Amino acid sequence: MANKSPVPPPVPEPPATPEPDLTKPLTDEQKRARFDRFCVRAEDLVWASCVSCLRKSRGPVCEAYPDGIPEVILNGKVDHKTPYPGDHGLIYLPVVPETPETDSRP
């Protein structure tokens, strides 16, 4: 007699997602959900000084931090225009020297 392995039962297909009715306007709840998903609020924007630093290399490294720029500098919580532990005495060096006209600080 041949030993046949049992055939597994078929996997049920997931229920079909209904197509959105594009002829109807979005509800306020749907608008809020889309806004929260696709829009960035001004208070969520961060400007890390690394973006315009001459010392920056490819990836999250630079001359000051060849093994990786600390998260607090990358996320803008620490301004690297002043010394920070482990930076080997190398701080932010602007691509364009800051003058009153080009200073990005508020």
HELIX and SHEET records of a PDB file:
HELIX    1   1 ASP A   28  PHE A   38  1                                  11    
HELIX    2   2 ALA A   42  ASP A   44  5                                   3    
HELIX    3   3 SER A   49  SER A   52  5                                   4    
HELIX    4   4 GLU A   71  LEU A   74  1                                   4    
END                                                                             
